Amino acid sequence: MAFGAKVAAVEFAGDEVRVVVASTGRRPELLEAHAATAVYETPEERHDALGRALDEVLGRVRRRPSAFVLCADASRATVRTLAVPFRGAGRVAKAVPFELEPHLPFPLEELALDHRFVAEIGGETEVLAVGMRRTNLEEPLALLEAAGIEPEAVNLDVCGLTALWRARRHPAKGLEAVLHLRENGACIAVLHQRALAFFRYLPTGGPALRENPARMAREVQNTLRSFMAQWRGGGEIAELNLTGADLTPEEVEAFSQALNLPVIPSVMLDGVRGGRVILHRDGDSARFNRWESALGVACAASGSEFSFDLLQSERTWERSAGGLVAHLLFSACIGLVLVLGWGFYYYGTASRNRHVTEEIRAKIEQLKGEIDTMSKAGLGPDVDVTPFGDPPVIDLLKEIGARMPANKVTVTEVKIAPPGAQSPWLSISGETPNAADFNQVFEDLKKSSMFKVADDANIKLQGAKTFFRVRAVRPQEEVSTNEAKP
């Protein structure tokens, strides 16, 4: 969460629609939080009622965000820790779907998938793979589309909660466990160093913890034992952090004794700028992370280790349709050969592949026809199409965050120039107490494929600090040598 951006997160929590607008950065701020409940009489009316509730909530938003993200329910997610038998980000990413497929009770094609690296252990790469069936995403995405919103990412509530919790703490060595209480359930997450190594949804929620702490303790103990039984990275879990409830000392002590671990409770919204206003407005500081999940997802979208995106596989599908056609044709041919020896099961798989291949072919032909029509009509010499090839703002922020880590430099401002502006496309300003760290970060920044960095960075020494401004243009553009003075 090192970069500032105004991001809105939408969460469908049962019949309640919540929208949170956050100003992200090293110190995130909750700008707005609105909710509305869908009112309907029959199940058939629920979808339209949710749409009306979403329109009502969006109508209350006063600050226009630069991007929207969707906060999805972790209870519907599929999560697996995989040991991929080799290293390298590219090779591991290609292997994750095939390593995950044997663990799924449904076809891989039905899963929206993303993953994060956990650790390299014994020559293998530990990966946390997170997915959700596309059918579970159809309704919320359709509601957002009907409201005129195209979400930049789809993340899970447990990832947002863990991102918000981590942002309020100093990184610790070894394993950390945190239990996030919700109204109708809970999520337990385990972190290794800064990476999310494991999480699981628990059906026992915050109210049940107060009524029967021993039951929740058993659920947590069984979950942690299951994790430790398959974890190969070493270390022990020495305490349990707990978020979402303002427990009394007696309640904390009862839960800690039943769990046989120290318990550290917190209400995260109480430590976020703007959060106390919402707590005071709602009149209850123990709402079981009512707003924190969407707030965390919004903040994670601007650059975080917990920024999963279940739309990533959808974007990959659209952007590489031509390559997928060849891949699916090859898979179909293999299926036709295997059917001779292995029966009708593989024949069904090949038939599905052929059906998908024909759909992709038809879509490609449709797109070619539209492109030909647009080419004949022409856009005119006054239309600048350059911005349409620019990557999304969130992708740019993630790239800058990866190449300018917060432990070396502090980025204070990132400017993106509008089309036709005389200034550079990107302008990155910041400071560092160590000039050598800036030189190293600057060289790493020049390796990016998203933009081309000017060699003449503007550097100013003031006391023990070094202030800098870096200019960058699109990869196909030339860097001007005439920079305006700051």
N, C-alpha and C positions, 0 to 999 in steps of 0.2 A: 504494500500500500504506500509506495513512495511517491506517487504522482497525483497531482490534483486534477480532478475531473468531476463533473456533475452527472451522476448516474442515478437512474430510477430503477427500482426492482419491484416486480409484481409477484404477489404470492396468492394462490387460491387455496385457502385453508378451510376445507369443508365447504360451507355455504358463505363464508366470509371472504371478501376480496380486499387485499391490503396492497397499498402502494407506498413505498418509501423513497424519498429523494435524499441523496447523500452527497456531500462534498468529500471526495476521497483524498487521500494523501497520507502523510506520516501520522497526522492527527485527524482522523475522519470526523466529520460533523454531520449530525442528523438535522437536515433542513426542514423536511416535512414528513408527516406520517398520517395517512388517511385510510379509513376502512368503511366498507358498506356490506350489509348482509343481503343475500339474495332471498327474495320472498316469493314462494310459489306454493301451489296446492298439490300438484301431481308430479311424479318424476319426469314426465315428458316436458314439463314447463321449466325444469331446472336450468337447462342450457341458456334459454332466453333470459331467465332471471339473472343468471350470472353475468350475461352481457350487459344488462341494464345496470347492475351493481358496478361493473367495471367502468361504464360510461360515467356513472355518478361520481366515482372516486377520481377519475381522471379530470373531471370538471372542477374539482376542488384544488388541483395542483396549480400553484402560482408560479413556481420556478420551472422554466422549460429545461429539461435535462438534455444532455448531448447524446445519451444512449439509454436504451432500455435493456434489462435482463430479466429472465424468468427464474424465480425461485421455486424449484420442484420439491415434492415430498419424498424424503429418503425412504419412507416405508414401501414405496413402489420400485425402489432401485435394486439392481443386481450388483453386488460387489464381491470381488475375488482378489486375493493376493496370489500373484503368479511368479514363479521362478523361471525366467527365460534363460536358456542355456548358452547365452553369449552376450557380448557387450556392444555398445554403439547405439546411439539414439535412433538412427534410421532403421537399423536391422531389428531392434527391439519393437519399434512401433509397428513394423510390418508383421511381426510374429505374434503380437498380442491377440488379435482376433482368432488366430488358429489355436493358440494356447488356451483361450477362453472357451472356445466352442464346445469341447467335451463336457464342460460343467453346466451347460445351459439346457433347460428342459424344453426349449423351443428353438426354431431356426435362428442362426446368427443374423440373417437378413432383417429380422424383426427388431433388432437391438440398436439403439442409438448409444454410441460408445465413446469413452475417452479414458485416458490413463495418465498416471504420474509415476515417475521413478522414485523408489524408496531408498534403495541402497544396493551396492555391489558386494556380494558375499560369495566367497569361494569360486570365483570365476563366472558366477551367474548374476543376473540383474533381477532384483526384487522389484516388482511392479504392482501397483494398486490399480486394478481395472474397475471402472464404474460404468454402468450402463442402465438403460431404462427402455422397456418396450415402447416402440413408436406409438402403439395404440394408446398408451397412457399420456402421451404428449399431444395427441391430436386435438383434444378438446381445448386445453389452455392455449395452444398456439392458434387454433381457429378463433377463439375469443379475442386474442390480441390482434389478429389480422383484421377481424371485423371492426375493431376499434382504431384501425389505422396504425398499428404498432408492429414493427418488425424487430424482434429482440436480437441483440448482438450475441447473446449467449444464453444457455440454459445450465444452471448450476443447482446443486442440491442444498437443502436447508442445513444439513449437518456440516457441509463444507463452509458455508457462510458463517455459521456459528463458531466453528473452530478457527476460521480466519480472524474473526473479531476478537475472540479470546486470545489468540496468539499475538495480535497487534498490541494488546495491553500488557504484555509480559516480556521480560528479557528471555532470549533463547536459552534453553537448558540442555545439558548433555544427557545422553541416554534416552530412556523411554518416559513419556508423560501420558497420563490418561485424564480425560475430561468427560464428564457426563452432562449432556445438555437436556434439561427437562422441558417438555412441551405439555400442552393441555391434555392431549389424548395419547401420549407416548413419550419416548425419550430416545436419544441417540448417544452412544458411547463411542468416543474416538481415541485412538492411540497414536501418538506422534513419536517418530524417531528422528532426533536432531530437529530439523525444521520441516521434515516431510511428514505428510499424513500416511501412516503405515497401515491403518486398519480402522474400519468403523462398522457399527452394526445398529440397526433399529431395534428398540425394545418396546413391546406393547404396553408396558407399565408406565404411566405418565406421572406428572408432578403431583396431582392430588392423591394418587395412590401411595406415593412416597410418604406423605404426611400421615396417611391413615395406617399404613403398614410398612415401616422402613425395612423390616426383616425380609419381606418379599422382594423389594427392589434390590436389597443387598445380595440376595441369592442370584437374581438375574445378572447383576454386574459381576459377581464372582465367577459364575459359569462362563460369561463372555470373556473375561480376562484370562481365565485358565485355558479356554479354547485358543485364544490368540497366542499365549506363551507356549502352548504345546507345538505350534507350527512355526514360531518365530526363530530364526537362525542368527539374528544379529547380536544376541547377547544383551545383558542388562536386566534390571528389575524395575517394576513399577512400585515406587515407594509411597505414593499418595494418590488420592483421587480428587481432582478439581471438579466442582459442581457449579453449573450456571442455571439461571432461570427462576430462582426462588430465594426470597429473603427469609431464610430459616432462623428460628430461634436457637440459642446455644444448646438448649435441651434436645431439640430435633437433630441438630448436627451431631451431638454426642451419641444419641441413640443410633443414628445411621452409621456412624463411624465404628461403634462397637459391633454392630451386626456385620459390617463389612470387614472388620479387622484391619482397617487402613485409616490413616489420617484423612479427613475430608476438609477441603478448603472451598467454602461456598462464595458465590459472588453474583450480583445482579449487574450484568455488563453494561446495560444502558445507563446506569448511574455514573459510569466513568467516561461516557462519550459526550462531547460537546453537543448541546442541544437535547441530550437525552433526558435530563431532569425535567425539562419543560413538558415532555411527553408523559413522563411518569406522574408528574403533578396533575396533568390534564386528565389522565386515565384514573387517577386516584387510587392506584394499587401498584406497588413496586414488586409484586410477586405474580406477574402475569405469564410466567412460564415461557419466556423468550417470545412474546407475541410479536415484537417488532425487530428483535435482534437478528433473526434468521434472514429476513429480506435486507436489512442493513448490511450484514456481513457479506451477502452475495453481491450487493452493489459495490462495496469497497473492494472485494476480491477481484472484481472485473477489471479494475484499473492496473492490475499487476500483483500477483500473489502466488505462493506455492499451492494455494487451495482453489485456484481458478479453473476448475473443471468446466468443460463446455460440451454438453451432449449434442449440440448442433454441429460440432466439428465434423463428424462423419457425414452429415448431410451436405455440408459445404464441399467436402472432398469428393462426394459422389457427383455433384453438379459440375465441379471444375475439371474433372478428369473423365468426362463421359466417354470420350473417344477411346482412351486406354481401357476403360472398363468393358467396353464392347468386346474388344479383343480378348480380354481376360475371361469374360463370361462365355464367349464362343469356345475358347479352349477348354473351360470347365465342362461345357456341355458335351464336347467330343469325348473327354475322359469318361463322363457319365455313360455315354453310349457304349464305350468299350467295356466298362466295368459291369454293365447290366447283363452282359453275356455270361458272366461268371457268378455274379452276386445277387441276381434276382430283381424283383420289382421295386425294392426300396431305393436302389440307386437310379432306377429308371424314373421314379417320381422326382428325384432331385434334378436329374437332367432336364425333365420336362419343365420344371419351375425355372431353371436357368434359361431355357430357350424362350419361355414366355417373357421373362425380364429382358432378354436380349432384343426381342421384337419391339417391346415398349420403348427401349432406349433408341433403337433405330428410328422408330416413328418420330420420337421427340427430336432427334438430330435432324431429320429431314424437315420437320416443321421449323426448327431454328434456322436451317440453311435458307429456307424460303423467305423467312422474315428478314434475314440478313441481306439477301439479294434484293428484296423490295426496298429496304432502307438504302442500300448502295446505289440503286438506280435513282432514287429520289434525291439523295445527297442531303447533308446537314447544313451546307452553306459555309462560306469561308469565315463567318463571324462566330461560329460555334466552336468553343474550345472543349474538346473531349478529354483533355488530360486528367481532370479531377476524377473522371469515372474509372480510371485505372488505379487510383490511389488505394492503398490498404485501409481497412477500418481504423478509427482512432484508437480503439482498444488494442488492436494488434501492434500499432506503433508504440503505444505506451509500454506494452509487454516487452517489445524488442529493446526499447531504451532501458527499461528496468533490468533486463537480463545483462546488458552490457555496461551499465553504470550502477553497480550495487551500492546500497546505502552505507555499507561499512567502509567505503572508500571515498565517495563523494556525496554531497547533498544537493539534489536537483531542486531548485526553487521555482523554476518556471519552464514550461514547454509551450511554445507558440507555433501554431499551424496557420500559415498565411492563406487567405482566401484566393480563389482563382483571379488572375490578372494583377495581383499585387506586385509591387516592385521589390519588396523584401524577400528574403529567402523563404523557401517552402517550410522549413523547420528551423526553429531557433531554440536552443537548449541552454539555459543559464543555471548556474549553481556555484557552490563553494566547496573547498576542501582544506583541511589543515595541513595537508601534505602534498606538495607539488609533484612529487614522484608518483603518488597514486593517480593524480590527474593524467600524467603522461601515459601511464599504463592503461587507464580507462579510455583515453582518447584514441590510442592505437587499436584497442579492441572495438571501439565504436566505428572506426573506419572500415572494419571487416564486414559490416552489415550489408546484406543484399537488398534491404528495403529502401535505403537512401544512400546518397553519396556525400561524404563529409568534406568540408573545405579544410585545407591544410592550415590556413591562417586563423587559428582560434584566437579570440580576443581574451587576453589574460591580464589580470590586474592584481598586484600584491598589496595587501593592506594588513600590516601587523603580521601575525602568525598565520593568517588565512590567505588563500589564493582564490580569487573570484574569476570565473570564466564564463564565456559565451561561445557556443559552437554553432556554426551554420551548416545546414545540409539541404540538398536539393534532391529531386527525384533521380533514380539511377540513370535515366536517359538524358538528363539535362546537364549542362555545363555549369560549374561553380564560378560565379563572378568573383573577381579579385577586388572589387570596390565595395567594401562593407561600410555602412554608416556607423559612426561612432556611437557607443551606448550613451 
